[in-house]
Amino acid sequence: MYKIYGFGNESLAAEIFAKLDFDGDGKIRKNDVMNLVADFYLSDNPEAPGNYFFGNYK
């Protein structure tokens, strides 16, 4: 998704994907996405994986 939307280069996309792929199987499933969105909206931790899901917000 990072590469498609032009958020960064390919190595950045791979780095971010690794943070989002909780079980390391190379896939982000619906359940993972739900957890990432919850992280984004509900977590006080700036390093929560959900904060990487929508791209760089800084």
CHARMM internal coordinates of N, CA and C (Angstrom, degrees):
IC EDIT
DIST 1 N 1 CA 1.4394
DIST 1 CA 1 C 1.5307
ANGL 1 N 1 CA 1 C 109.90
DIST 1 C 2 N 1.3288
ANGL 1 CA 1 C 2 N 117.72
DIHE 1 N 1 CA 1 C 2 N -39.78
DIST 2 N 2 CA 1.4606
ANGL 1 C 2 N 2 CA 120.49
DIHE 1 CA 1 C 2 N 2 CA 179.14
DIST 2 CA 2 C 1.5189
ANGL 2 N 2 CA 2 C 110.95
DIHE 1 C 2 N 2 CA 2 C -57.68
DIST 2 C 3 N 1.3212
ANGL 2 CA 2 C 3 N 116.23
DIHE 2 N 2 CA 2 C 3 N -45.89
DIST 3 N 3 CA 1.4643
ANGL 2 C 3 N 3 CA 120.48
DIHE 2 CA 2 C 3 N 3 CA -177.94
DIST 3 CA 3 C 1.5286
ANGL 3 N 3 CA 3 C 110.56
DIHE 2 C 3 N 3 CA 3 C -67.09
DIST 3 C 4 N 1.3113
ANGL 3 CA 3 C 4 N 116.49
DIHE 3 N 3 CA 3 C 4 N -42.20
DIST 4 N 4 CA 1.4615
ANGL 3 C 4 N 4 CA 121.40
DIHE 3 CA 3 C 4 N 4 CA -177.87
DIST 4 CA 4 C 1.5273
ANGL 4 N 4 CA 4 C 111.14
DIHE 3 C 4 N 4 CA 4 C -60.40
DIST 4 C 5 N 1.3354
ANGL 4 CA 4 C 5 N 116.57
DIHE 4 N 4 CA 4 C 5 N -43.79
DIST 5 N 5 CA 1.4591
ANGL 4 C 5 N 5 CA 120.71
DIHE 4 CA 4 C 5 N 5 CA -177.03
DIST 5 CA 5 C 1.5248
ANGL 5 N 5 CA 5 C 113.81
DIHE 4 C 5 N 5 CA 5 C -89.85
DIST 5 C 6 N 1.3320
ANGL 5 CA 5 C 6 N 116.67
DIHE 5 N 5 CA 5 C 6 N 1.83
DIST 6 N 6 CA 1.4537
ANGL 5 C 6 N 6 CA 120.39
DIHE 5 CA 5 C 6 N 6 CA 175.27
DIST 6 CA 6 C 1.5176
ANGL 6 N 6 CA 6 C 114.81
DIHE 5 C 6 N 6 CA 6 C 73.03
DIST 6 C 7 N 1.3414
ANGL 6 CA 6 C 7 N 117.83
DIHE 6 N 6 CA 6 C 7 N 26.85
DIST 7 N 7 CA 1.4603
ANGL 6 C 7 N 7 CA 121.36
DIHE 6 CA 6 C 7 N 7 CA -179.46
DIST 7 CA 7 C 1.5170
ANGL 7 N 7 CA 7 C 113.00
DIHE 6 C 7 N 7 CA 7 C -75.34
DIST 7 C 8 N 1.2999
ANGL 7 CA 7 C 8 N 118.29
DIHE 7 N 7 CA 7 C 8 N -18.02
DIST 8 N 8 CA 1.4565
ANGL 7 C 8 N 8 CA 119.52
DIHE 7 CA 7 C 8 N 8 CA -177.21
DIST 8 CA 8 C 1.5073
ANGL 8 N 8 CA 8 C 110.70
DIHE 7 C 8 N 8 CA 8 C -179.45
DIST 8 C 9 N 1.3043
ANGL 8 CA 8 C 9 N 114.87
DIHE 8 N 8 CA 8 C 9 N -175.65
DIST 9 N 9 CA 1.4589
ANGL 8 C 9 N 9 CA 119.14
DIHE 8 CA 8 C 9 N 9 CA -179.25
DIST 9 CA 9 C 1.5290
ANGL 9 N 9 CA 9 C 110.89
DIHE 8 C 9 N 9 CA 9 C -83.84
DIST 9 C 10 N 1.3168
ANGL 9 CA 9 C 10 N 115.79
DIHE 9 N 9 CA 9 C 10 N 176.45
DIST 10 N 10 CA 1.4585
ANGL 9 C 10 N 10 CA 121.17
DIHE 9 CA 9 C 10 N 10 CA -174.94
DIST 10 CA 10 C 1.5280
ANGL 10 N 10 CA 10 C 112.61
DIHE 9 C 10 N 10 CA 10 C -64.59
DIST 10 C 11 N 1.3248
ANGL 10 CA 10 C 11 N 117.76
DIHE 10 N 10 CA 10 C 11 N -37.95
DIST 11 N 11 CA 1.4627
ANGL 10 C 11 N 11 CA 119.39
DIHE 10 CA 10 C 11 N 11 CA -179.58
DIST 11 CA 11 C 1.5283
ANGL 11 N 11 CA 11 C 110.77
DIHE 10 C 11 N 11 CA 11 C -68.62
DIST 11 C 12 N 1.3319
ANGL 11 CA 11 C 12 N 117.49
DIHE 11 N 11 CA 11 C 12 N -35.11
DIST 12 N 12 CA 1.4595
ANGL 11 C 12 N 12 CA 120.25
DIHE 11 CA 11 C 12 N 12 CA 175.61
DIST 12 CA 12 C 1.5226
ANGL 12 N 12 CA 12 C 110.04
DIHE 11 C 12 N 12 CA 12 C -65.92
DIST 12 C 13 N 1.3178
ANGL 12 CA 12 C 13 N 116.89
DIHE 12 N 12 CA 12 C 13 N -41.68
DIST 13 N 13 CA 1.4606
ANGL 12 C 13 N 13 CA 120.92
DIHE 12 CA 12 C 13 N 13 CA 178.57
DIST 13 CA 13 C 1.5253
ANGL 13 N 13 CA 13 C 110.72
DIHE 12 C 13 N 13 CA 13 C -59.76
DIST 13 C 14 N 1.3177
ANGL 13 CA 13 C 14 N 117.85
DIHE 13 N 13 CA 13 C 14 N -43.02
DIST 14 N 14 CA 1.4664
ANGL 13 C 14 N 14 CA 121.49
DIHE 13 CA 13 C 14 N 14 CA 179.29
DIST 14 CA 14 C 1.5264
ANGL 14 N 14 CA 14 C 110.90
DIHE 13 C 14 N 14 CA 14 C -65.48
DIST 14 C 15 N 1.3138
ANGL 14 CA 14 C 15 N 116.82
DIHE 14 N 14 CA 14 C 15 N -39.90
DIST 15 N 15 CA 1.4705
ANGL 14 C 15 N 15 CA 121.54
DIHE 14 CA 14 C 15 N 15 CA 179.27
DIST 15 CA 15 C 1.5326
ANGL 15 N 15 CA 15 C 110.89
DIHE 14 C 15 N 15 CA 15 C -63.61
DIST 15 C 16 N 1.3228
ANGL 15 CA 15 C 16 N 116.22
DIHE 15 N 15 CA 15 C 16 N -45.45
DIST 16 N 16 CA 1.4604
ANGL 15 C 16 N 16 CA 120.92
DIHE 15 CA 15 C 16 N 16 CA -179.96
DIST 16 CA 16 C 1.5246
ANGL 16 N 16 CA 16 C 110.53
DIHE 15 C 16 N 16 CA 16 C -68.23
DIST 16 C 17 N 1.3357
ANGL 16 CA 16 C 17 N 117.65
DIHE 16 N 16 CA 16 C 17 N -41.43
DIST 17 N 17 CA 1.4603
ANGL 16 C 17 N 17 CA 120.76
DIHE 16 CA 16 C 17 N 17 CA 179.47
DIST 17 CA 17 C 1.5224
ANGL 17 N 17 CA 17 C 110.50
DIHE 16 C 17 N 17 CA 17 C -58.29
DIST 17 C 18 N 1.3164
ANGL 17 CA 17 C 18 N 117.38
DIHE 17 N 17 CA 17 C 18 N -40.31
DIST 18 N 18 CA 1.4684
ANGL 17 C 18 N 18 CA 121.08
DIHE 17 CA 17 C 18 N 18 CA 179.12
DIST 18 CA 18 C 1.5261
ANGL 18 N 18 CA 18 C 111.08
DIHE 17 C 18 N 18 CA 18 C -61.03
DIST 18 C 19 N 1.3255
ANGL 18 CA 18 C 19 N 117.82
DIHE 18 N 18 CA 18 C 19 N -33.29
DIST 19 N 19 CA 1.4640
ANGL 18 C 19 N 19 CA 121.25
DIHE 18 CA 18 C 19 N 19 CA 178.03
DIST 19 CA 19 C 1.5249
ANGL 19 N 19 CA 19 C 111.65
DIHE 18 C 19 N 19 CA 19 C -73.85
DIST 19 C 20 N 1.3210
ANGL 19 CA 19 C 20 N 116.36
DIHE 19 N 19 CA 19 C 20 N -28.21
DIST 20 N 20 CA 1.4621
ANGL 19 C 20 N 20 CA 121.06
DIHE 19 CA 19 C 20 N 20 CA -176.80
DIST 20 CA 20 C 1.5229
ANGL 20 N 20 CA 20 C 113.27
DIHE 19 C 20 N 20 CA 20 C -89.41
DIST 20 C 21 N 1.3100
ANGL 20 CA 20 C 21 N 117.46
DIHE 20 N 20 CA 20 C 21 N -22.06
DIST 21 N 21 CA 1.4694
ANGL 20 C 21 N 21 CA 123.33
DIHE 20 CA 20 C 21 N 21 CA -178.77
DIST 21 CA 21 C 1.5296
ANGL 21 N 21 CA 21 C 108.30
DIHE 20 C 21 N 21 CA 21 C -86.79
DIST 21 C 22 N 1.3236
ANGL 21 CA 21 C 22 N 116.13
DIHE 21 N 21 CA 21 C 22 N 87.24
DIST 22 N 22 CA 1.4615
ANGL 21 C 22 N 22 CA 121.75
DIHE 21 CA 21 C 22 N 22 CA -171.82
DIST 22 CA 22 C 1.5184
ANGL 22 N 22 CA 22 C 114.55
DIHE 21 C 22 N 22 CA 22 C -58.12
DIST 22 C 23 N 1.3266
ANGL 22 CA 22 C 23 N 117.63
DIHE 22 N 22 CA 22 C 23 N -40.53
DIST 23 N 23 CA 1.4726
ANGL 22 C 23 N 23 CA 119.13
DIHE 22 CA 22 C 23 N 23 CA -176.10
DIST 23 CA 23 C 1.5240
ANGL 23 N 23 CA 23 C 113.26
DIHE 22 C 23 N 23 CA 23 C -99.35
DIST 23 C 24 N 1.3172
ANGL 23 CA 23 C 24 N 117.29
DIHE 23 N 23 CA 23 C 24 N 1.98
DIST 24 N 24 CA 1.4586
ANGL 23 C 24 N 24 CA 121.04
DIHE 23 CA 23 C 24 N 24 CA 174.90
DIST 24 CA 24 C 1.5163
ANGL 24 N 24 CA 24 C 115.26
DIHE 23 C 24 N 24 CA 24 C 70.74
DIST 24 C 25 N 1.3300
ANGL 24 CA 24 C 25 N 117.38
DIHE 24 N 24 CA 24 C 25 N 21.25
DIST 25 N 25 CA 1.4667
ANGL 24 C 25 N 25 CA 120.21
DIHE 24 CA 24 C 25 N 25 CA -178.26
DIST 25 CA 25 C 1.5250
ANGL 25 N 25 CA 25 C 113.44
DIHE 24 C 25 N 25 CA 25 C -90.64
DIST 25 C 26 N 1.3319
ANGL 25 CA 25 C 26 N 117.37
DIHE 25 N 25 CA 25 C 26 N 2.45
DIST 26 N 26 CA 1.4572
ANGL 25 C 26 N 26 CA 120.78
DIHE 25 CA 25 C 26 N 26 CA 178.90
DIST 26 CA 26 C 1.5172
ANGL 26 N 26 CA 26 C 114.09
DIHE 25 C 26 N 26 CA 26 C 84.43
DIST 26 C 27 N 1.3394
ANGL 26 CA 26 C 27 N 116.72
DIHE 26 N 26 CA 26 C 27 N 10.31
DIST 27 N 27 CA 1.4629
ANGL 26 C 27 N 27 CA 121.08
DIHE 26 CA 26 C 27 N 27 CA -178.93
DIST 27 CA 27 C 1.5214
ANGL 27 N 27 CA 27 C 109.79
DIHE 26 C 27 N 27 CA 27 C -134.33
DIST 27 C 28 N 1.3132
ANGL 27 CA 27 C 28 N 115.41
DIHE 27 N 27 CA 27 C 28 N 147.81
DIST 28 N 28 CA 1.4572
ANGL 27 C 28 N 28 CA 120.87
DIHE 27 CA 27 C 28 N 28 CA 171.66
DIST 28 CA 28 C 1.5204
ANGL 28 N 28 CA 28 C 106.01
DIHE 27 C 28 N 28 CA 28 C -113.97
DIST 28 C 29 N 1.2995
ANGL 28 CA 28 C 29 N 115.08
DIHE 28 N 28 CA 28 C 29 N 111.45
DIST 29 N 29 CA 1.4655
ANGL 28 C 29 N 29 CA 121.21
DIHE 28 CA 28 C 29 N 29 CA -175.51
DIST 29 CA 29 C 1.5310
ANGL 29 N 29 CA 29 C 111.24
DIHE 28 C 29 N 29 CA 29 C -91.04
DIST 29 C 30 N 1.3232
ANGL 29 CA 29 C 30 N 115.27
DIHE 29 N 29 CA 29 C 30 N 169.63
DIST 30 N 30 CA 1.4647
ANGL 29 C 30 N 30 CA 122.07
DIHE 29 CA 29 C 30 N 30 CA -179.87
DIST 30 CA 30 C 1.5275
ANGL 30 N 30 CA 30 C 110.92
DIHE 29 C 30 N 30 CA 30 C -52.62
DIST 30 C 31 N 1.3172
ANGL 30 CA 30 C 31 N 117.04
DIHE 30 N 30 CA 30 C 31 N -45.03
DIST 31 N 31 CA 1.4614
ANGL 30 C 31 N 31 CA 121.62
DIHE 30 CA 30 C 31 N 31 CA 179.72
DIST 31 CA 31 C 1.5316
ANGL 31 N 31 CA 31 C 110.86
DIHE 30 C 31 N 31 CA 31 C -60.65
DIST 31 C 32 N 1.3325
ANGL 31 CA 31 C 32 N 116.34
DIHE 31 N 31 CA 31 C 32 N -40.89
DIST 32 N 32 CA 1.4652
ANGL 31 C 32 N 32 CA 121.01
DIHE 31 CA 31 C 32 N 32 CA 177.51
DIST 32 CA 32 C 1.5308
ANGL 32 N 32 CA 32 C 110.57
DIHE 31 C 32 N 32 CA 32 C -62.03
DIST 32 C 33 N 1.3169
ANGL 32 CA 32 C 33 N 116.48
DIHE 32 N 32 CA 32 C 33 N -44.41
DIST 33 N 33 CA 1.4655
ANGL 32 C 33 N 33 CA 121.22
DIHE 32 CA 32 C 33 N 33 CA -179.62
DIST 33 CA 33 C 1.5276
ANGL 33 N 33 CA 33 C 110.23
DIHE 32 C 33 N 33 CA 33 C -61.89
DIST 33 C 34 N 1.3142
ANGL 33 CA 33 C 34 N 117.21
DIHE 33 N 33 CA 33 C 34 N -41.80
DIST 34 N 34 CA 1.4628
ANGL 33 C 34 N 34 CA 120.67
DIHE 33 CA 33 C 34 N 34 CA 178.78
DIST 34 CA 34 C 1.5296
ANGL 34 N 34 CA 34 C 110.48
DIHE 33 C 34 N 34 CA 34 C -60.74
DIST 34 C 35 N 1.3339
ANGL 34 CA 34 C 35 N 116.82
DIHE 34 N 34 CA 34 C 35 N -42.43
DIST 35 N 35 CA 1.4654
ANGL 34 C 35 N 35 CA 120.94
DIHE 34 CA 34 C 35 N 35 CA 178.19
DIST 35 CA 35 C 1.5259
ANGL 35 N 35 CA 35 C 111.49
DIHE 34 C 35 N 35 CA 35 C -66.40
DIST 35 C 36 N 1.3250
ANGL 35 CA 35 C 36 N 116.88
DIHE 35 N 35 CA 35 C 36 N -39.11
DIST 36 N 36 CA 1.4630
ANGL 35 C 36 N 36 CA 121.01
DIHE 35 CA 35 C 36 N 36 CA 179.71
DIST 36 CA 36 C 1.5278
ANGL 36 N 36 CA 36 C 111.54
DIHE 35 C 36 N 36 CA 36 C -65.94
DIST 36 C 37 N 1.3106
ANGL 36 CA 36 C 37 N 116.89
DIHE 36 N 36 CA 36 C 37 N -42.10
DIST 37 N 37 CA 1.4627
ANGL 36 C 37 N 37 CA 120.71
DIHE 36 CA 36 C 37 N 37 CA 178.61
DIST 37 CA 37 C 1.5301
ANGL 37 N 37 CA 37 C 109.83
DIHE 36 C 37 N 37 CA 37 C -65.24
DIST 37 C 38 N 1.3358
ANGL 37 CA 37 C 38 N 116.89
DIHE 37 N 37 CA 37 C 38 N -41.91
DIST 38 N 38 CA 1.4675
ANGL 37 C 38 N 38 CA 120.27
DIHE 37 CA 37 C 38 N 38 CA 176.70
DIST 38 CA 38 C 1.5250
ANGL 38 N 38 CA 38 C 110.36
DIHE 37 C 38 N 38 CA 38 C -60.90
DIST 38 C 39 N 1.3395
ANGL 38 CA 38 C 39 N 116.99
DIHE 38 N 38 CA 38 C 39 N -43.31
DIST 39 N 39 CA 1.4708
ANGL 38 C 39 N 39 CA 121.12
DIHE 38 CA 38 C 39 N 39 CA 175.81
DIST 39 CA 39 C 1.5246
ANGL 39 N 39 CA 39 C 110.68
DIHE 38 C 39 N 39 CA 39 C -55.58
DIST 39 C 40 N 1.3086
ANGL 39 CA 39 C 40 N 116.06
DIHE 39 N 39 CA 39 C 40 N -47.71
DIST 40 N 40 CA 1.4595
ANGL 39 C 40 N 40 CA 121.60
DIHE 39 CA 39 C 40 N 40 CA -176.05
DIST 40 CA 40 C 1.5320
ANGL 40 N 40 CA 40 C 111.34
DIHE 39 C 40 N 40 CA 40 C -59.24
DIST 40 C 41 N 1.3247
ANGL 40 CA 40 C 41 N 116.15
DIHE 40 N 40 CA 40 C 41 N -45.64
DIST 41 N 41 CA 1.4560
ANGL 40 C 41 N 41 CA 119.98
DIHE 40 CA 40 C 41 N 41 CA -175.02
DIST 41 CA 41 C 1.5255
ANGL 41 N 41 CA 41 C 114.58
DIHE 40 C 41 N 41 CA 41 C -86.71
DIST 41 C 42 N 1.3341
ANGL 41 CA 41 C 42 N 117.76
DIHE 41 N 41 CA 41 C 42 N -27.80
DIST 42 N 42 CA 1.4577
ANGL 41 C 42 N 42 CA 119.72
DIHE 41 CA 41 C 42 N 42 CA -170.29
DIST 42 CA 42 C 1.5179
ANGL 42 N 42 CA 42 C 116.09
DIHE 41 C 42 N 42 CA 42 C -111.79
DIST 42 C 43 N 1.3091
ANGL 42 CA 42 C 43 N 118.11
DIHE 42 N 42 CA 42 C 43 N -18.35
DIST 43 N 43 CA 1.4613
ANGL 42 C 43 N 43 CA 120.40
DIHE 42 CA 42 C 43 N 43 CA -174.78
DIST 43 CA 43 C 1.5284
ANGL 43 N 43 CA 43 C 111.83
DIHE 42 C 43 N 43 CA 43 C -82.72
DIST 43 C 44 N 1.3251
ANGL 43 CA 43 C 44 N 114.90
DIHE 43 N 43 CA 43 C 44 N 140.89
DIST 44 N 44 CA 1.4643
ANGL 43 C 44 N 44 CA 120.88
DIHE 43 CA 43 C 44 N 44 CA 173.72
DIST 44 CA 44 C 1.5231
ANGL 44 N 44 CA 44 C 111.62
DIHE 43 C 44 N 44 CA 44 C -88.78
DIST 44 C 45 N 1.3256
ANGL 44 CA 44 C 45 N 116.52
DIHE 44 N 44 CA 44 C 45 N -6.60
DIST 45 N 45 CA 1.4596
ANGL 44 C 45 N 45 CA 122.28
DIHE 44 CA 44 C 45 N 45 CA -176.55
DIST 45 CA 45 C 1.5327
ANGL 45 N 45 CA 45 C 109.66
DIHE 44 C 45 N 45 CA 45 C -84.47
DIST 45 C 46 N 1.3279
ANGL 45 CA 45 C 46 N 118.51
DIHE 45 N 45 CA 45 C 46 N 116.56
DIST 46 N 46 CA 1.4678
ANGL 45 C 46 N 46 CA 119.89
DIHE 45 CA 45 C 46 N 46 CA 179.69
DIST 46 CA 46 C 1.5285
ANGL 46 N 46 CA 46 C 113.51
DIHE 45 C 46 N 46 CA 46 C -66.65
DIST 46 C 47 N 1.3304
ANGL 46 CA 46 C 47 N 117.88
DIHE 46 N 46 CA 46 C 47 N -15.37
DIST 47 N 47 CA 1.4646
ANGL 46 C 47 N 47 CA 121.92
DIHE 46 CA 46 C 47 N 47 CA 178.81
DIST 47 CA 47 C 1.5284
ANGL 47 N 47 CA 47 C 112.65
DIHE 46 C 47 N 47 CA 47 C -98.69
DIST 47 C 48 N 1.3252
ANGL 47 CA 47 C 48 N 117.80
DIHE 47 N 47 CA 47 C 48 N 8.69
DIST 48 N 48 CA 1.4658
ANGL 47 C 48 N 48 CA 121.14
DIHE 47 CA 47 C 48 N 48 CA 178.62
DIST 48 CA 48 C 1.5288
ANGL 48 N 48 CA 48 C 109.15
DIHE 47 C 48 N 48 CA 48 C -60.66
DIST 48 C 49 N 1.3326
ANGL 48 CA 48 C 49 N 117.65
DIHE 48 N 48 CA 48 C 49 N 138.53
DIST 49 N 49 CA 1.4666
ANGL 48 C 49 N 49 CA 120.66
DIHE 48 CA 48 C 49 N 49 CA -177.71
DIST 49 CA 49 C 1.5285
ANGL 49 N 49 CA 49 C 113.93
DIHE 48 C 49 N 49 CA 49 C -54.10
DIST 49 C 50 N 1.3113
ANGL 49 CA 49 C 50 N 117.48
DIHE 49 N 49 CA 49 C 50 N -33.49
DIST 50 N 50 CA 1.4588
ANGL 49 C 50 N 50 CA 120.42
DIHE 49 CA 49 C 50 N 50 CA -179.82
DIST 50 CA 50 C 1.5139
ANGL 50 N 50 CA 50 C 113.84
DIHE 49 C 50 N 50 CA 50 C -61.13
DIST 50 C 51 N 1.3156
ANGL 50 CA 50 C 51 N 116.85
DIHE 50 N 50 CA 50 C 51 N -24.05
DIST 51 N 51 CA 1.4622
ANGL 50 C 51 N 51 CA 120.33
DIHE 50 CA 50 C 51 N 51 CA 179.03
DIST 51 CA 51 C 1.5208
ANGL 51 N 51 CA 51 C 112.35
DIHE 50 C 51 N 51 CA 51 C -71.82
DIST 51 C 52 N 1.3060
ANGL 51 CA 51 C 52 N 117.41
DIHE 51 N 51 CA 51 C 52 N -15.47
DIST 52 N 52 CA 1.4669
ANGL 51 C 52 N 52 CA 121.59
DIHE 51 CA 51 C 52 N 52 CA 177.63
DIST 52 CA 52 C 1.5320
ANGL 52 N 52 CA 52 C 111.81
DIHE 51 C 52 N 52 CA 52 C -91.98
DIST 52 C 53 N 1.3151
ANGL 52 CA 52 C 53 N 117.38
DIHE 52 N 52 CA 52 C 53 N -15.45
DIST 53 N 53 CA 1.4599
ANGL 52 C 53 N 53 CA 122.43
DIHE 52 CA 52 C 53 N 53 CA -172.87
DIST 53 CA 53 C 1.5277
ANGL 53 N 53 CA 53 C 112.81
DIHE 52 C 53 N 53 CA 53 C -63.00
DIST 53 C 54 N 1.3134
ANGL 53 CA 53 C 54 N 117.33
DIHE 53 N 53 CA 53 C 54 N -39.36
DIST 54 N 54 CA 1.4615
ANGL 53 C 54 N 54 CA 121.21
DIHE 53 CA 53 C 54 N 54 CA -175.14
DIST 54 CA 54 C 1.5220
ANGL 54 N 54 CA 54 C 113.73
DIHE 53 C 54 N 54 CA 54 C -97.81
DIST 54 C 55 N 1.2982
ANGL 54 CA 54 C 55 N 117.65
DIHE 54 N 54 CA 54 C 55 N 7.90
DIST 55 N 55 CA 1.4552
ANGL 54 C 55 N 55 CA 121.01
DIHE 54 CA 54 C 55 N 55 CA 179.10
DIST 55 CA 55 C 1.5117
ANGL 55 N 55 CA 55 C 112.23
DIHE 54 C 55 N 55 CA 55 C 97.73
DIST 55 C 56 N 1.2951
ANGL 55 CA 55 C 56 N 115.49
DIHE 55 N 55 CA 55 C 56 N 179.10
DIST 56 N 56 CA 1.4515
ANGL 55 C 56 N 56 CA 122.02
DIHE 55 CA 55 C 56 N 56 CA -177.63
DIST 56 CA 56 C 1.5231
ANGL 56 N 56 CA 56 C 109.74
DIHE 55 C 56 N 56 CA 56 C -71.94
DIST 56 C 57 N 1.3072
ANGL 56 CA 56 C 57 N 116.65
DIHE 56 N 56 CA 56 C 57 N 121.78
DIST 57 N 57 CA 1.4580
ANGL 56 C 57 N 57 CA 120.71
DIHE 56 CA 56 C 57 N 57 CA -179.52
DIST 57 CA 57 C 1.5201
ANGL 57 N 57 CA 57 C 112.51
DIHE 56 C 57 N 57 CA 57 C -103.15
DIST 57 C 58 N 1.3245
ANGL 57 CA 57 C 58 N 117.75
DIHE 57 N 57 CA 57 C 58 N 3.63
DIST 58 N 58 CA 1.4716
ANGL 57 C 58 N 58 CA 121.38
DIHE 57 CA 57 C 58 N 58 CA -178.15
DIST 58 CA 58 C 1.5075
ANGL 58 N 58 CA 58 C 110.64
DIHE 57 C 58 N 58 CA 58 C -87.53
END
COOR INIT
IC SEED 1 N 1 CA 1 C
IC BUILD
